[in-house]
């Protein structure tokens, strides 16, 4: 059984804002109680491609109900997944946290927006500072914890400050 915390949804204000202004493929690396249903329904009407991965069977089994012709839901053994392709939005929220660095590196030059959850963590959990120099644009959402960071090499993120 998944023991959850309402703060796990702290990335939703930023994620939904970005989803509302984009129209193409979405990748979710690390499913959740909050992100998977929201992403599913935001993609549903427009038949927008959504690809969701998780390595934890509880999250997979909880979210596999969302699978349809446009939403792929997969359980993986590790994070060596085929994600090096064009994405409009990528949500990075997988465990273990350290694996997020490799995922971010893989999509850095493929994704318009990379939304990374839990970026307030110190280097012991995940050294996010090591990948920030790879990006032209960065926005940190710190109004609540856990924090969320948006990264892009293609789109200026100043609009997120509004």
Steps between C-alpha positions, in 0.01 A plus 500: 500500500627845410532739791461843343555863592296787351825685427578242229279718279704818550615490136144526365478882477802509267424177315140597419608846383748346256256232386241767423729681254644192325348257252745222419635179659545463876737270690450415866800333665369393839122470536305626795174556679483853366695528175373197311126576530553870424722432200263232374196725505686802363608287201176306457277738300771594253615137464841626594769233540593430861766244595526409871770283661562380853726245663278450805222247453262678738503818291474300178201293619327808637536687168474226235124569487581817302656311210327557167591555135673829585633429848764230545556385861807280560676330789878495451780316680740792477512846345676394182195596295468626140432869553746675268247657264296820469271580794298811573489434877700259717419448867792355697390357834652152524668307777770463596559874480855462369368341181333829410832649392541244219141549388542877487825466304332267249214740421689830538514563125172331410242655737351847486418490872650275765309518829705356786334432835676500842787728400546635851688183595863523595786340308481189716167414334558645154751752365267710285755782496720281279251505212377859514790630287372281214200730460446845356188566709404407855207583726473397866156472659562543872160613630457159659711201585590274334633749246467459125745615232425549131786474252520577129752554226236625259242717677549801724331426834448860615122461454498264802591795726169670418 
